[in-house]
Amino acid sequence: MKEKRKQDSAYQSKPKESSPKKSLKAAMVIGITSLLLLLALFSNIYFNDYFEAIHLSRIQNLFGKSIWIIGLALLGLNISFLIYLLVLYLKYEPVLPSSNQELPKCTVIVPAYNEGSLVYKTLHSLVNSDYPAEKLQIIAIDDGSQDDTYDWMIKAKQALGERIQLLRQGVNQGKRQALYRGFHLATGEIFITVDSDSVVKEDTLRQMVSPFIDNPTCGAVAGNVKVLNKDQALIPKMLHVSFAFSFEFVRSAQSVLGSVLCTPGALSAYRRKAVMKCLDSWINQTFMGKPSTIGEDRAMTNMILKQGYTVKFQKDAWVYTNIPERYKNLYKMFIRWERSNVRENIAMSKFAFTQFRNSGKLGPRLLLLHQWLKIIMAYPMILLMLFLVISYPLVFLTSTLLGVLVFSSIQALFFAKKHNFKESVWAYPYSLFYAFTLFWITPYAIVTASKSGWLTRELTK
């Protein structure tokens, strides 16, 4: 475990000089979070009689009784689903890395847009991989960047030589178009896509390719995404813990079903044959009559699942990626993700309940239904929240804080056991931050699902 943590820290971006101001800000966030959670516990004990009286009055009328029954049903469903994921997670095992002789020809495609010097680090990390050089093709595509991204790509080529093939789009056409061009030029049996603000570990490419060798029905593999800039700001520090739970717990469980729902843009691998079979549909995909320019990763995953392939998660294939450090950029990223989820849940629903593969169809159907539950309940939950805020503000505050405490504790315990106890406490401020500042993302994404746009790659004016 110590060796792994040492290796982990070697791939983090260099932290800026630590300052008393930064340390004070972090301490204040942890302190305020602790105070609020303690306040919630105290309030529930101190105002117990008041809460019981409200509860009794609510269940004595039809409206209150209905809310109570629906609330209990939702809680029961979510707890049951969490237990289901836990059972699957305990069965998960990553595929062991293959030998040089077993490894097939592999093509890595790196689309870049307004990424600056980060793309230089990305390309260096790929060339420094332990994948046999004669079996590795690396294609970097500048998608009409308006900054110095292409200059950094040229610097990388000058330093790394013929190991990298550079391409440049005359104007920005979007990540999907850049990948499409890369797929057509790729010569490998396996395609790996890596974001241009990400750094891979030395053995990551080998780890990503190994599940395809181990299982001929494997059509795609999701990598394990970690936060590169976690020492730079509070938001990345919080998301570092959230990402670990999302990938190492949730995707591990999905992998046991052979149905990881989304291979992440930061690091994904695809079987050439599976990509080529759906490439035309993927590039020409539309939603409500408009070309789809977002959610290319989830769309590709869906189209590969639809062909009957399994989609796996490889826990030991680590990629470190930059994430937004400011609230505005963070909510834009989440909006893009949620819009993609709405679109692709609809797309998946068209084949998930058919005989799309020979076995193991129940698992992906349950995963999809849980996704739909979150979407369907988005507006009722917002309305319930508004009702409680207006009618019973104290009930709303204490119940929300207690919910944060319980859910965060699950993530914190998972992170503490798998990684680091000290950093695990960031699960609490993140859940609090999400509950009070990002709760609107899903409802907003539903009503604006037809809108496209990357949102987070604009130059700062």
VENFEN-V152992 format. One record per residue. N is the residue number from 1. RES is the residue in one small letter. PSI is psi in degrees with one decimal (* if undefined). NEAR is the number of other C-alpha atoms within 8 Angstrom. D_LAST is the distance of its C-alpha to the last C-alpha in Angstrom with 2 decimals. Layout:
n=N res=RES psi=PSI near=NEAR d_last=D_LAST
n=N res=RES psi=PSI near=NEAR d_last=D_LAST
This chain:
n=1 res=m psi=-41.4 near=4 d_last=44.27
n=2 res=k psi=-41.2 near=5 d_last=43.55
n=3 res=e psi=-42.4 near=6 d_last=43.07
n=4 res=k psi=-40.9 near=7 d_last=40.55
n=5 res=r psi=-37.7 near=9 d_last=38.51
n=6 res=k psi=-43.3 near=8 d_last=38.59
n=7 res=q psi=-41.3 near=8 d_last=37.41
n=8 res=d psi=-47.9 near=8 d_last=34.66
n=9 res=s psi=-25.3 near=7 d_last=33.26
n=10 res=a psi=-22.7 near=6 d_last=33.31
n=11 res=y psi=0.5 near=10 d_last=30.59
n=12 res=q psi=151.2 near=11 d_last=28.13
n=13 res=s psi=148.3 near=7 d_last=25.04
n=14 res=k psi=124.5 near=5 d_last=25.89
n=15 res=p psi=146.3 near=8 d_last=25.28
n=16 res=k psi=163.1 near=6 d_last=23.49
n=17 res=e psi=126.0 near=4 d_last=25.99
n=18 res=s psi=137.2 near=7 d_last=27.47
n=19 res=s psi=153.6 near=6 d_last=27.31
n=20 res=p psi=-33.0 near=6 d_last=29.55
n=21 res=k psi=-44.2 near=6 d_last=26.57
n=22 res=k psi=-45.3 near=8 d_last=25.63
n=23 res=s psi=-38.6 near=9 d_last=29.31
n=24 res=l psi=-40.4 near=8 d_last=29.82
n=25 res=k psi=-44.3 near=8 d_last=27.00
n=26 res=a psi=-43.3 near=9 d_last=28.54
n=27 res=a psi=-38.2 near=8 d_last=32.00
n=28 res=m psi=-41.4 near=8 d_last=31.03
n=29 res=v psi=-47.9 near=9 d_last=29.68
n=30 res=i psi=-42.3 near=11 d_last=32.92
n=31 res=g psi=-46.3 near=8 d_last=35.02
n=32 res=i psi=-41.1 near=8 d_last=33.71
n=33 res=t psi=-46.2 near=11 d_last=34.04
n=34 res=s psi=-42.4 near=8 d_last=37.58
n=35 res=l psi=-43.6 near=8 d_last=38.47
n=36 res=l psi=-41.5 near=9 d_last=37.38
n=37 res=l psi=-38.1 near=11 d_last=39.29
n=38 res=l psi=-38.3 near=8 d_last=42.34
n=39 res=l psi=-40.0 near=8 d_last=42.10
n=40 res=a psi=-44.8 near=13 d_last=42.22
n=41 res=l psi=-44.9 near=10 d_last=45.32
n=42 res=f psi=-44.4 near=8 d_last=46.96
n=43 res=s psi=-41.1 near=10 d_last=46.30
n=44 res=n psi=-32.2 near=10 d_last=47.87
n=45 res=i psi=-47.7 near=7 d_last=50.95
n=46 res=y psi=-39.3 near=7 d_last=51.24
n=47 res=f psi=26.7 near=8 d_last=50.61
n=48 res=n psi=-43.7 near=9 d_last=52.51
n=49 res=d psi=-39.8 near=7 d_last=55.08
n=50 res=y psi=-44.1 near=7 d_last=52.45
n=51 res=f psi=-36.8 near=10 d_last=50.66
n=52 res=e psi=-38.6 near=8 d_last=54.02
n=53 res=a psi=-41.1 near=8 d_last=54.96
n=54 res=i psi=-43.7 near=8 d_last=51.75
n=55 res=h psi=-43.6 near=8 d_last=52.34
n=56 res=l psi=-39.8 near=8 d_last=55.93
n=57 res=s psi=-33.1 near=9 d_last=55.03
n=58 res=r psi=-41.7 near=10 d_last=52.42
n=59 res=i psi=-5.4 near=10 d_last=54.81
n=60 res=q psi=-7.9 near=8 d_last=57.47
n=61 res=n psi=156.6 near=8 d_last=55.64
n=62 res=l psi=-42.6 near=7 d_last=54.64
n=63 res=f psi=-50.0 near=7 d_last=50.90
n=64 res=g psi=-39.5 near=11 d_last=50.69
n=65 res=k psi=-41.0 near=11 d_last=52.94
n=66 res=s psi=-45.0 near=8 d_last=50.81
n=67 res=i psi=-43.3 near=8 d_last=47.62
n=68 res=w psi=-44.9 near=9 d_last=49.55
n=69 res=i psi=-44.6 near=8 d_last=50.93
n=70 res=i psi=-42.2 near=8 d_last=47.61
n=71 res=g psi=-45.1 near=8 d_last=45.92
n=72 res=l psi=-40.0 near=8 d_last=48.68
n=73 res=a psi=-44.3 near=8 d_last=48.58
n=74 res=l psi=-42.7 near=8 d_last=44.85
n=75 res=l psi=-44.1 near=8 d_last=45.29
n=76 res=g psi=-41.8 near=8 d_last=48.23
n=77 res=l psi=-43.4 near=8 d_last=46.40
n=78 res=n psi=-39.1 near=8 d_last=43.45
n=79 res=i psi=-42.3 near=8 d_last=45.85
n=80 res=s psi=-42.0 near=8 d_last=47.93
n=81 res=f psi=-38.7 near=9 d_last=44.96
n=82 res=l psi=-40.8 near=8 d_last=43.86
n=83 res=i psi=-40.0 near=8 d_last=47.44
n=84 res=y psi=-45.6 near=8 d_last=47.45
n=85 res=l psi=-37.7 near=12 d_last=44.34
n=86 res=l psi=-43.9 near=10 d_last=45.99
n=87 res=v psi=-43.4 near=9 d_last=49.13
n=88 res=l psi=-43.5 near=13 d_last=47.17
n=89 res=y psi=-40.8 near=12 d_last=45.09
n=90 res=l psi=-18.5 near=7 d_last=48.34
n=91 res=k psi=-12.0 near=8 d_last=49.46
n=92 res=y psi=137.7 near=10 d_last=46.38
n=93 res=e psi=129.7 near=4 d_last=46.78
n=94 res=p psi=154.1 near=8 d_last=44.32
n=95 res=v psi=136.3 near=9 d_last=45.76
n=96 res=l psi=145.6 near=6 d_last=46.96
n=97 res=p psi=141.8 near=7 d_last=45.34
n=98 res=s psi=162.5 near=10 d_last=47.29
n=99 res=s psi=165.4 near=6 d_last=48.93
n=100 res=n psi=-38.6 near=7 d_last=47.80
n=101 res=q psi=-35.4 near=4 d_last=50.61
n=102 res=e psi=-25.4 near=7 d_last=49.54
n=103 res=l psi=133.1 near=12 d_last=45.85
n=104 res=p psi=174.6 near=8 d_last=45.02
n=105 res=k psi=135.0 near=11 d_last=42.66
n=106 res=c psi=138.9 near=13 d_last=39.09
n=107 res=t psi=125.7 near=15 d_last=35.83
n=108 res=v psi=127.9 near=12 d_last=32.48
n=109 res=i psi=126.1 near=15 d_last=29.47
n=110 res=v psi=97.7 near=13 d_last=25.94
n=111 res=p psi=139.3 near=14 d_last=23.21
n=112 res=a psi=138.4 near=15 d_last=19.77
n=113 res=y psi=119.5 near=13 d_last=16.30
n=114 res=n psi=47.6 near=12 d_last=13.13
n=115 res=e psi=-14.2 near=13 d_last=15.33
n=116 res=g psi=-140.9 near=10 d_last=15.36
n=117 res=s psi=-14.6 near=9 d_last=18.47
n=118 res=l psi=-35.2 near=10 d_last=19.58
n=119 res=v psi=-30.2 near=15 d_last=21.26
n=120 res=y psi=-44.7 near=11 d_last=23.40
n=121 res=k psi=-38.1 near=10 d_last=24.82
n=122 res=t psi=-49.9 near=13 d_last=25.43
n=123 res=l psi=-37.7 near=10 d_last=27.46
n=124 res=h psi=-43.1 near=10 d_last=29.39
n=125 res=s psi=-33.9 near=12 d_last=30.42
n=126 res=l psi=-44.3 near=11 d_last=31.68
n=127 res=v psi=-30.5 near=8 d_last=33.70
n=128 res=n psi=5.3 near=7 d_last=35.15
n=129 res=s psi=156.8 near=11 d_last=36.51
n=130 res=d psi=15.0 near=8 d_last=40.29
n=131 res=y psi=136.5 near=10 d_last=40.53
n=132 res=p psi=125.7 near=7 d_last=42.92
n=133 res=a psi=-37.4 near=7 d_last=41.00
n=134 res=e psi=-12.7 near=4 d_last=43.31
n=135 res=k psi=10.3 near=11 d_last=42.48
n=136 res=l psi=123.5 near=12 d_last=38.69
n=137 res=q psi=128.5 near=15 d_last=36.33
n=138 res=i psi=119.1 near=12 d_last=32.59
n=139 res=i psi=121.5 near=14 d_last=30.25
n=140 res=a psi=129.0 near=13 d_last=26.52
n=141 res=i psi=116.2 near=14 d_last=24.50
n=142 res=d psi=118.7 near=15 d_last=21.03
n=143 res=d psi=60.1 near=16 d_last=19.86
n=144 res=g psi=41.6 near=11 d_last=17.88
n=145 res=s psi=148.4 near=14 d_last=15.02
n=146 res=q psi=0.9 near=8 d_last=12.15
n=147 res=d psi=-151.1 near=9 d_last=11.99
n=148 res=d psi=22.3 near=10 d_last=15.23
n=149 res=t psi=-47.4 near=16 d_last=16.93
n=150 res=y psi=-33.0 near=11 d_last=19.80
n=151 res=d psi=-41.0 near=7 d_last=20.44
n=152 res=w psi=-32.5 near=12 d_last=21.03
n=153 res=m psi=-39.5 near=12 d_last=23.26
n=154 res=i psi=-41.5 near=9 d_last=25.25
n=155 res=k psi=-39.0 near=9 d_last=25.67
n=156 res=a psi=-42.2 near=12 d_last=26.99
n=157 res=k psi=-39.3 near=13 d_last=29.40
n=158 res=q psi=-35.6 near=7 d_last=30.60
n=159 res=a psi=-32.5 near=6 d_last=31.39
n=160 res=l psi=-10.3 near=10 d_last=32.84
n=161 res=g psi=-143.6 near=8 d_last=34.47
n=162 res=e psi=0.1 near=6 d_last=35.85
n=163 res=r psi=-21.0 near=10 d_last=35.21
n=164 res=i psi=136.2 near=12 d_last=31.85
n=165 res=q psi=121.7 near=10 d_last=31.45
n=166 res=l psi=138.8 near=11 d_last=28.06
n=167 res=l psi=155.0 near=8 d_last=26.94
n=168 res=r psi=127.1 near=9 d_last=23.94
n=169 res=q psi=136.7 near=11 d_last=23.02
n=170 res=g psi=-39.4 near=6 d_last=22.16
n=171 res=v psi=161.0 near=7 d_last=19.55
n=172 res=n psi=120.4 near=9 d_last=18.12
n=173 res=q psi=-8.4 near=10 d_last=21.14
n=174 res=g psi=155.0 near=8 d_last=20.63
n=175 res=k psi=-38.2 near=11 d_last=22.22
n=176 res=r psi=-43.5 near=11 d_last=25.57
n=177 res=q psi=-38.4 near=9 d_last=25.93
n=178 res=a psi=-44.2 near=14 d_last=25.12
n=179 res=l psi=-39.7 near=11 d_last=27.74
n=180 res=y psi=-44.6 near=10 d_last=30.13
n=181 res=r psi=-41.4 near=8 d_last=30.10
n=182 res=g psi=-41.5 near=11 d_last=30.67
n=183 res=f psi=-38.7 near=9 d_last=33.53
n=184 res=h psi=-27.9 near=6 d_last=35.26
n=185 res=l psi=-9.6 near=6 d_last=35.17
n=186 res=a psi=141.0 near=10 d_last=36.21
n=187 res=t psi=-5.0 near=8 d_last=39.80
n=188 res=g psi=160.7 near=13 d_last=40.17
n=189 res=e psi=-25.8 near=11 d_last=42.23
n=190 res=i psi=133.9 near=13 d_last=39.51
n=191 res=f psi=133.0 near=15 d_last=35.79
n=192 res=i psi=128.7 near=13 d_last=33.35
n=193 res=t psi=134.6 near=12 d_last=29.65
n=194 res=v psi=130.9 near=13 d_last=27.30
n=195 res=d psi=150.8 near=12 d_last=23.57
n=196 res=s psi=4.6 near=12 d_last=21.63
n=197 res=d psi=29.4 near=10 d_last=20.44
n=198 res=s psi=151.8 near=16 d_last=24.09
n=199 res=v psi=131.2 near=13 d_last=27.07
n=200 res=v psi=153.8 near=11 d_last=30.66
n=201 res=k psi=164.2 near=11 d_last=33.86
n=202 res=e psi=-37.6 near=10 d_last=36.51
n=203 res=d psi=7.3 near=10 d_last=38.73
n=204 res=t psi=-45.4 near=13 d_last=36.16
n=205 res=l psi=-42.0 near=12 d_last=36.76
n=206 res=r psi=-44.0 near=12 d_last=40.51
n=207 res=q psi=-39.1 near=15 d_last=40.22
n=208 res=m psi=-34.8 near=14 d_last=38.25
n=209 res=v psi=-28.3 near=11 d_last=40.82
n=210 res=s psi=-40.0 near=13 d_last=43.92
n=211 res=p psi=-27.8 near=13 d_last=44.10
n=212 res=f psi=-34.4 near=12 d_last=44.47
n=213 res=i psi=-39.5 near=10 d_last=47.46
n=214 res=d psi=-31.6 near=7 d_last=48.92
n=215 res=n psi=109.9 near=7 d_last=48.73
n=216 res=p psi=-15.2 near=7 d_last=49.04
n=217 res=t psi=-3.3 near=7 d_last=47.86
n=218 res=c psi=121.7 near=13 d_last=44.46
n=219 res=g psi=-21.3 near=14 d_last=41.81
n=220 res=a psi=154.7 near=16 d_last=38.59
n=221 res=v psi=134.5 near=15 d_last=37.63
n=222 res=a psi=135.5 near=16 d_last=34.81
n=223 res=g psi=171.4 near=18 d_last=33.66
n=224 res=n psi=106.9 near=14 d_last=33.29
n=225 res=v psi=127.2 near=14 d_last=29.64
n=226 res=k psi=160.9 near=11 d_last=28.94
n=227 res=v psi=120.1 near=14 d_last=25.86
n=228 res=l psi=-41.4 near=13 d_last=24.73
n=229 res=n psi=36.0 near=14 d_last=22.48
n=230 res=k psi=-18.5 near=14 d_last=24.95
n=231 res=d psi=6.0 near=11 d_last=25.29
n=232 res=q psi=-28.5 near=10 d_last=21.64
n=233 res=a psi=170.4 near=9 d_last=21.22
n=234 res=l psi=-39.7 near=10 d_last=23.39
n=235 res=i psi=-49.6 near=12 d_last=22.19
n=236 res=p psi=-34.5 near=15 d_last=22.98
n=237 res=k psi=-40.9 near=13 d_last=26.17
n=238 res=m psi=-42.9 near=13 d_last=27.26
n=239 res=l psi=-22.4 near=11 d_last=26.43
n=240 res=h psi=-40.6 near=11 d_last=28.39
n=241 res=v psi=-42.2 near=15 d_last=31.53
n=242 res=s psi=-41.9 near=11 d_last=30.68
n=243 res=f psi=-39.9 near=11 d_last=30.03
n=244 res=a psi=-42.1 near=12 d_last=33.41
n=245 res=f psi=-44.3 near=12 d_last=35.21
n=246 res=s psi=-40.7 near=9 d_last=33.47
n=247 res=f psi=-55.1 near=11 d_last=34.23
n=248 res=e psi=-22.7 near=10 d_last=37.34
n=249 res=f psi=-60.0 near=12 d_last=39.14
n=250 res=v psi=-50.6 near=11 d_last=38.08
n=251 res=r psi=-27.1 near=11 d_last=37.62
n=252 res=s psi=-44.0 near=14 d_last=40.75
n=253 res=a psi=-44.8 near=16 d_last=42.68
n=254 res=q psi=-35.0 near=16 d_last=41.30
n=255 res=s psi=-35.2 near=13 d_last=42.20
n=256 res=v psi=-31.9 near=12 d_last=45.82
n=257 res=l psi=-5.4 near=11 d_last=45.86
n=258 res=g psi=28.1 near=10 d_last=44.34
n=259 res=s psi=52.5 near=13 d_last=41.63
n=260 res=v psi=125.3 near=13 d_last=38.28
n=261 res=l psi=-24.4 near=9 d_last=36.20
n=262 res=c psi=122.1 near=9 d_last=32.93
n=263 res=t psi=118.9 near=15 d_last=32.47
n=264 res=p psi=146.3 near=11 d_last=28.99
n=265 res=g psi=-31.5 near=9 d_last=26.29
n=266 res=a psi=-35.7 near=12 d_last=26.02
n=267 res=l psi=111.4 near=15 d_last=29.67
n=268 res=s psi=155.1 near=15 d_last=32.21
n=269 res=a psi=144.2 near=15 d_last=35.29
n=270 res=y psi=144.4 near=12 d_last=37.19
n=271 res=r psi=129.9 near=13 d_last=40.60
n=272 res=r psi=-47.1 near=10 d_last=40.31
n=273 res=k psi=-38.7 near=7 d_last=43.05
n=274 res=a psi=-39.9 near=11 d_last=41.37
n=275 res=v psi=-47.2 near=11 d_last=38.00
n=276 res=m psi=-28.6 near=8 d_last=39.70
n=277 res=k psi=-28.5 near=7 d_last=41.78
n=278 res=c psi=7.5 near=10 d_last=38.85
n=279 res=l psi=-42.1 near=9 d_last=36.19
n=280 res=d psi=-43.0 near=8 d_last=36.67
n=281 res=s psi=-38.0 near=7 d_last=36.53
n=282 res=w psi=-47.2 near=11 d_last=33.41
n=283 res=i psi=-26.1 near=9 d_last=31.39
n=284 res=n psi=11.6 near=8 d_last=32.72
n=285 res=q psi=139.3 near=8 d_last=32.32
n=286 res=t psi=161.5 near=8 d_last=31.43
n=287 res=f psi=121.0 near=9 d_last=31.09
n=288 res=m psi=41.2 near=5 d_last=32.29
n=289 res=g psi=-1.9 near=5 d_last=32.38
n=290 res=k psi=145.6 near=7 d_last=28.79
n=291 res=p psi=138.6 near=8 d_last=27.96
n=292 res=s psi=118.3 near=11 d_last=27.00
n=293 res=t psi=1.5 near=11 d_last=23.73
n=294 res=i psi=169.3 near=10 d_last=23.53
n=295 res=g psi=30.3 near=11 d_last=26.25
n=296 res=e psi=-29.4 near=11 d_last=27.58
n=297 res=d psi=-48.0 near=10 d_last=29.07
n=298 res=r psi=-35.5 near=14 d_last=31.03
n=299 res=a psi=-44.5 near=10 d_last=32.07
n=300 res=m psi=-41.3 near=10 d_last=33.50
n=301 res=t psi=-46.6 near=13 d_last=35.25
n=302 res=n psi=-46.8 near=13 d_last=36.81
n=303 res=m psi=-28.7 near=10 d_last=38.06
n=304 res=i psi=-39.3 near=16 d_last=39.63
n=305 res=l psi=-40.6 near=12 d_last=41.28
n=306 res=k psi=-29.3 near=12 d_last=42.61
n=307 res=q psi=-7.0 near=9 d_last=44.42
n=308 res=g psi=-0.2 near=9 d_last=46.42
n=309 res=y psi=159.9 near=12 d_last=44.75
n=310 res=t psi=154.3 near=12 d_last=44.02
n=311 res=v psi=124.4 near=17 d_last=40.58
n=312 res=k psi=165.6 near=15 d_last=40.74
n=313 res=f psi=133.4 near=14 d_last=38.74
n=314 res=q psi=99.9 near=14 d_last=39.20
n=315 res=k psi=-35.4 near=10 d_last=38.73
n=316 res=d psi=4.2 near=9 d_last=39.06
n=317 res=a psi=91.5 near=13 d_last=36.36
n=318 res=w psi=139.6 near=12 d_last=33.48
n=319 res=v psi=136.6 near=15 d_last=29.83
n=320 res=y psi=121.2 near=13 d_last=27.23
n=321 res=t psi=147.3 near=14 d_last=23.78
n=322 res=n psi=136.9 near=9 d_last=20.43
n=323 res=i psi=161.3 near=9 d_last=19.61
n=324 res=p psi=142.4 near=9 d_last=16.81
n=325 res=e psi=-11.6 near=11 d_last=17.00
n=326 res=r psi=150.6 near=7 d_last=15.40
n=327 res=y psi=-44.5 near=8 d_last=17.17
n=328 res=k psi=-45.4 near=6 d_last=14.52
n=329 res=n psi=-33.0 near=11 d_last=14.17
n=330 res=l psi=-48.2 near=11 d_last=17.94
n=331 res=y psi=-29.7 near=10 d_last=18.99
n=332 res=k psi=-41.2 near=10 d_last=17.01
n=333 res=m psi=-44.4 near=11 d_last=18.91
n=334 res=f psi=-37.5 near=9 d_last=22.12
n=335 res=i psi=-45.0 near=12 d_last=21.81
n=336 res=r psi=-44.9 near=15 d_last=21.59
n=337 res=w psi=-44.8 near=9 d_last=24.59
n=338 res=e psi=-37.6 near=12 d_last=26.59
n=339 res=r psi=-42.4 near=13 d_last=26.14
n=340 res=s psi=-40.8 near=12 d_last=27.42
n=341 res=n psi=-42.2 near=10 d_last=30.29
n=342 res=v psi=-49.9 near=12 d_last=31.36
n=343 res=r psi=-48.0 near=10 d_last=31.45
n=344 res=e psi=-23.6 near=11 d_last=33.19
n=345 res=n psi=-38.7 near=11 d_last=35.66
n=346 res=i psi=-45.6 near=8 d_last=36.81
n=347 res=a psi=-41.5 near=9 d_last=37.10
n=348 res=m psi=-33.5 near=11 d_last=38.99
n=349 res=s psi=-23.2 near=9 d_last=41.30
n=350 res=k psi=-18.5 near=8 d_last=42.59
n=351 res=f psi=-18.6 near=10 d_last=44.17
n=352 res=a psi=-28.4 near=12 d_last=44.50
n=353 res=f psi=17.7 near=9 d_last=47.69
n=354 res=t psi=-179.7 near=6 d_last=49.29
n=355 res=q psi=62.1 near=8 d_last=51.21
n=356 res=f psi=-17.1 near=11 d_last=48.11
n=357 res=r psi=165.8 near=10 d_last=49.64
n=358 res=n psi=-35.9 near=7 d_last=53.09
n=359 res=s psi=167.7 near=4 d_last=52.67
n=360 res=g psi=44.3 near=9 d_last=50.38
n=361 res=k psi=-23.5 near=12 d_last=49.03
n=362 res=l psi=-42.5 near=6 d_last=49.42
n=363 res=g psi=-57.0 near=9 d_last=46.75
n=364 res=p psi=-30.2 near=11 d_last=43.81
n=365 res=r psi=-41.0 near=10 d_last=45.09
n=366 res=l psi=-40.4 near=8 d_last=45.04
n=367 res=l psi=-42.5 near=9 d_last=41.51
n=368 res=l psi=-43.6 near=11 d_last=40.39
n=369 res=l psi=-37.4 near=8 d_last=42.33
n=370 res=h psi=-37.3 near=9 d_last=40.66
n=371 res=q psi=-43.0 near=9 d_last=37.22
n=372 res=w psi=-35.2 near=9 d_last=38.45
n=373 res=l psi=-42.7 near=8 d_last=39.82
n=374 res=k psi=-41.5 near=8 d_last=36.41
n=375 res=i psi=-46.4 near=11 d_last=35.02
n=376 res=i psi=-37.4 near=7 d_last=38.13
n=377 res=m psi=-0.5 near=8 d_last=38.23
n=378 res=a psi=-49.4 near=10 d_last=34.56
n=379 res=y psi=-44.0 near=8 d_last=35.31
n=380 res=p psi=-37.9 near=7 d_last=38.73
n=381 res=m psi=-36.6 near=8 d_last=37.30
n=382 res=i psi=-43.2 near=9 d_last=34.60
n=383 res=l psi=-41.4 near=8 d_last=37.42
n=384 res=l psi=-41.0 near=8 d_last=39.64
n=385 res=m psi=-45.7 near=9 d_last=37.00
n=386 res=l psi=-40.4 near=8 d_last=36.61
n=387 res=f psi=-45.7 near=9 d_last=40.41
n=388 res=l psi=-39.5 near=11 d_last=40.86
n=389 res=v psi=-41.8 near=11 d_last=38.17
n=390 res=i psi=-43.6 near=7 d_last=39.97
n=391 res=s psi=-43.9 near=6 d_last=43.54
n=392 res=y psi=70.9 near=9 d_last=43.72
n=393 res=p psi=-37.7 near=9 d_last=40.65
n=394 res=l psi=-39.9 near=7 d_last=42.52
n=395 res=v psi=-45.1 near=9 d_last=43.55
n=396 res=f psi=-49.5 near=11 d_last=40.01
n=397 res=l psi=-49.4 near=10 d_last=38.62
n=398 res=t psi=-39.5 near=12 d_last=41.42
n=399 res=s psi=-37.3 near=9 d_last=41.64
n=400 res=t psi=-45.5 near=9 d_last=37.90
n=401 res=l psi=-38.1 near=12 d_last=38.05
n=402 res=l psi=-38.2 near=11 d_last=41.21
n=403 res=g psi=-42.1 near=8 d_last=39.68
n=404 res=v psi=-44.2 near=12 d_last=36.79
n=405 res=l psi=-46.3 near=10 d_last=39.41
n=406 res=v psi=-51.5 near=8 d_last=41.48
n=407 res=f psi=-41.0 near=9 d_last=38.80
n=408 res=s psi=-34.9 near=11 d_last=36.92
n=409 res=s psi=-34.2 near=10 d_last=40.23
n=410 res=i psi=-47.6 near=8 d_last=40.74
n=411 res=q psi=-42.5 near=13 d_last=37.45
n=412 res=a psi=-43.6 near=15 d_last=38.03
n=413 res=l psi=-40.9 near=9 d_last=41.60
n=414 res=f psi=-47.8 near=9 d_last=40.57
n=415 res=f psi=-40.7 near=14 d_last=37.93
n=416 res=a psi=-39.7 near=12 d_last=40.35
n=417 res=k psi=-39.6 near=8 d_last=43.08
n=418 res=k psi=-28.7 near=6 d_last=41.07
n=419 res=h psi=-80.8 near=7 d_last=38.69
n=420 res=n psi=125.3 near=9 d_last=38.37
n=421 res=f psi=-42.7 near=10 d_last=39.83
n=422 res=k psi=-43.5 near=6 d_last=37.58
n=423 res=e psi=-18.9 near=8 d_last=34.33
n=424 res=s psi=-24.8 near=13 d_last=35.94
n=425 res=v psi=-16.5 near=10 d_last=35.57
n=426 res=w psi=-9.8 near=12 d_last=31.83
n=427 res=a psi=-33.0 near=14 d_last=33.08
n=428 res=y psi=-52.6 near=13 d_last=33.96
n=429 res=p psi=-30.6 near=12 d_last=30.69
n=430 res=y psi=-44.8 near=12 d_last=28.88
n=431 res=s psi=-38.0 near=11 d_last=31.41
n=432 res=l psi=-44.7 near=11 d_last=31.13
n=433 res=f psi=-44.1 near=9 d_last=27.32
n=434 res=y psi=-45.0 near=9 d_last=27.68
n=435 res=a psi=-33.5 near=10 d_last=30.54
n=436 res=f psi=-13.1 near=7 d_last=28.83
n=437 res=t psi=-13.0 near=7 d_last=25.11
n=438 res=l psi=7.4 near=9 d_last=25.08
n=439 res=f psi=-22.5 near=8 d_last=28.42
n=440 res=w psi=-9.1 near=8 d_last=26.91
n=441 res=i psi=-53.7 near=11 d_last=25.23
n=442 res=t psi=-49.3 near=11 d_last=28.39
n=443 res=p psi=-40.5 near=10 d_last=29.49
n=444 res=y psi=-41.4 near=9 d_last=26.09
n=445 res=a psi=-35.0 near=13 d_last=25.93
n=446 res=i psi=-48.0 near=11 d_last=29.47
n=447 res=v psi=-17.3 near=6 d_last=28.87
n=448 res=t psi=23.8 near=8 d_last=25.68
n=449 res=a psi=-25.3 near=11 d_last=27.14
n=450 res=s psi=-13.6 near=8 d_last=27.01
n=451 res=k psi=146.9 near=5 d_last=23.22
n=452 res=s psi=-176.4 near=9 d_last=21.48
n=453 res=g psi=137.7 near=7 d_last=18.06
n=454 res=w psi=-35.8 near=9 d_last=16.88
n=455 res=l psi=-27.7 near=9 d_last=14.20
n=456 res=t psi=16.8 near=7 d_last=13.18
n=457 res=r psi=12.9 near=8 d_last=12.06
n=458 res=e psi=149.6 near=6 d_last=8.71
n=459 res=l psi=145.5 near=7 d_last=6.17
n=460 res=t psi=127.0 near=3 d_last=3.78
n=461 res=k psi=* near=2 d_last=0.00
